[in-house]
């Protein structure tokens, strides 16, 4: 595969995704605005449990939570922690840091999952591109997210009708970036790696994972995080119209 930065016009002309018939998408922060939807859900919980008693502000709480949440998801992807531990510990940790009672953590974890599925904000151009792509490609989701949550997100946000398959790590028994989950998706679609393109926002799980299975990949990188030079990246989903 020829690769280039999307902003490099000369190199862009050499990039080709000809022969691609199937698109694999990550869900959270690629199509569904996890960051924005989770922020709203946390604000509701912060007020409901009067967490201002212990934290200087909502931002103080959310900063501690977010850093720990990222760490726990990395551990979960490496199979170092369980789903149940992650769901509670990401709420227990911020409370522990300010000597607040951890008794709220389990309830907050359950309520958070319910609250987030009620939100339906998508990333800009996500729906526009899916309308365009649905007539040209077969679409699937590949996600490490929890089964009972991801299906609700997709239904409530209107994403579900666009996708032929939803491949979730809990069902497969393998997490991105392991090649097994990608190979499962290929087999499910009856397609070769050469006919497939993965689109996701996480370099480690989405891009390296796809490469592990011999699948071409595009990194959706709206925050312009540093990644290796050989990664094809876009900074807005609108750019997908130019390459597919």
N, C-alpha and C positions, 0 to 999 in steps of 0.2 A: 504494500500500500504506500503510495506517496503521501506524505504528511506535510503540513505547513501551518503556520499561524494564520487564522482567518484574516487578520489585518494586513498580511503581506500579499498584496495583489498579484505580484509576479509569480510567487509560489502557488497561490491559490489556483492559478490556471492549470497547474499540473496535477491537482487533486482530482481523483475520480472515484465515485462510488457506483460506477456502472456495474450492473449485474446484481445489485442489492434488491431483493424482493421482500425482505422481512426486516422490520425495525423492532428492536428490543429497547424498552425505556425503563429507566429507574423511575420511581414514583415521587418520593419525598424530596423536595427542593429541586426537582427537575421539571415536573409537571404540577404537582400539588404543592402549594406554598406552605411547607411545614414550618418554616421559620416564622412567617407571619401569623399563621393559624395558631401555632403553639403559644406565641406571645400573647394573643388575646385570651387563650385558655388560662394561662398563668396569671394574668391580671385578675380574672374572675376568682381564682383560688386564693390569690394574695389578699383580696378584699374579704372573701368569705371567711377565711381563717384568721383575719386580723393580724397578718404577719408583720405589719408595721410596728407591732409591739417589740419585735426583736431586730428587725432590719432597718437600716437608716432610710431606705426607700425601696420601691419596687425594683429599680435598676440594680441596687445593691444585691437583692435576693436573686434576681434573674442572672446576673453576671456569675455568681457562685454556682447556681444551678447549671447554667449552660456549659461551663467548663467541665464540670463533673459528668454531665450527660454525654458529651463528646468522648470523654475518656472511657466511660462505661460501654458505649456503643462499639468502640474499638476493641475493647476486651470481649464483648459479645461476639464480634465478628471473628475473633481468634478462638472462640469457644472456651474462654477463660471464666466467664460468668454466665449464669442462667438468665432466662427471660424474667423469671419471678424476682430474682435478686436485683436486676437492672431496674425493674418497674418501681421497686420500693426505695432502693438505695439512692437513686437520683433525687428523691425528695428528702430522704433522711439526712443526707450529707449536708445540705445547706442549713437545715435546722440544727444539726450537731455543731456546725461552725459558729453559731451564735448562742449556743447553750439553750436552745428552745426545745420544748418537748418533742420527741420523735414520734409520739403516739399518732400524730396527724399523717405521717408519711404514707402508710399503706392506703388510707382512705383517699388522700390526695392523688396517689398514683392511679387508683381506679377512676376517680372523678375526672382526672386529666384526660385519660383515654376517651371517656365519653364526651367530654367537652370538645376535644379536638375534632372528633368525627362530625360534630355539628357544624363546624366551620367549612366553608366551601371555596375559599379563595384559591385561585390558580395563579401560576406564574404568567406574566405577560406573554401573549402570543401562543400560549399552550393550546388553547381551544381552537384558535384559528389554524394552527398547523395540523392538528389532528383531523379537522374537517378536510383539509387539503390532502393529507397523507392517506386517509382511510380509503380513498379511491385508487391509490397507486400501490400501496404496500399492505402486507399483513402485519398487524401490530400486536405486540405482547408487552406485558409488564414483568420485570424481574426485580424483586424487592426482598430485603432482609426484614422488613417490617412485620409486625404481628398480624396473623391471619384475620382475627376478628375485627381488627382495626382497619386494615388496608381495604377490605371489601366495602366497609361502611364509607370510608373516605371516597372511594371511587363512585359509589352509588350516589352519595349526597352531593358530590361536586359535578355530576354529569359526565364523568370520564368513562364509566363502565361500558357503554355501548360501543366505544371505539375499539375495544381490545378483544381479540379472539381468545387469548390465553392470559391468565394471571399466574405467574410462577412465584411462589413464596417459599422462603428458605425453610419455614416450619414444615411445610408439606414435603419438600424434597429431602430434608435432612442434611442440607449443605448450605452454607452461607457464602455470599459473595465475599471475597474474590475467588473462592474455590472454583475450579473449572467444572466441577460436577453439576452445579446448579445451571451453568450455561449449557452444558452438554444435554442436560435434561430438557431445557427449553428448545434446543435444536431438534431433539428427537420428537418432542411433543408437536412441533411444527412440521416435522418431516422435511427439514431443510438443512443444507450444508452451511458450515461456518462462512464460506466464501460468499454466500447469498445474504448474509446477515450483517446488520450494523447496530451496535449498542450505543445508546445516548444516555449519559448520566452526568451528575454533578460531582461525583466523588472519584478522585483519581485512583485511590487505593482499591476500592471495591468495584467500581464500575469499569474503569479503563483497564487497570492491570488484570482484573478478573476476566474481562472479555479477551484480552491478549492471551491469557493463560489457556483459553479455549480456541485460539486461532481466529477470533472474531474481530473485525474492524471496529473502531470506536471513535466517537466524538465526545470530547469533554465540554460540557456546559459549564462555563467558568465566569459567571457574572461578577464575582468579586476579584477576579484577576489574580488568583493565587498562583504562586510559583510552581511550575510543573516542568518536567523534562522537555527539551526542545523538540523531541520526536512525537509529541502529542498534538493531534489536530484538535483545536479548541475554538469554541464560539463563545461570545459574550452576551448574546441575546438569542432567544429561541427564534426570533424573526430571521436570523441568518440561515436557519435550516431551509427556508424557501429557496435560497441561492444555491444550495448544494444537493438538494434532493428533488 
